[in-house]
Amino acid sequence: MRRVEDVTEALWGTRVSSGTVSNLNKKAFKNIEQWRNRPIEGNYPYVYLDGIVLKRSWAGEVRNVFVLVAIGVGEDGYRRVLGIAEGAKEDKARWSGFLSHLKQRGLTGVKRIISDHV
């Protein structure tokens, strides 16, 4: 909250209350969840998968967070972010759950998956 207050003061010369920040976060998270669960339409013959490690500060403690990303190349040749998932680790179970979620949302037509994992 404090970082957001500092940013708003730097940008607009005024601080916003923690209540306002909390309400804005709720709205943002609602939109993010709608996007993460939206139907996937069309076929995606090529899907790129990658896991990214980010540092996250939570209650004064810094931890690694793993972000799983799927980018599809549609039949029209355009790339689209199909999904993003956050987790405590990057393992077989997490990837399996992520891919199942993409399939449940309508991912079809996959001919090749491209990944840096051997």
Buried (B, 14 or more C-beta within 10 A) or exposed (E): EEEBBEEBEEEEEEBBEEEBBEEEEEEEEEEEEEEEEEEBEBBBBBBBBBBEEEEEEEEEEEEEBBBBBBBBBBEEEEEBEBBBBEBEEBEEEBBEEBBEBBEEBBBEEBEEEEEEEE
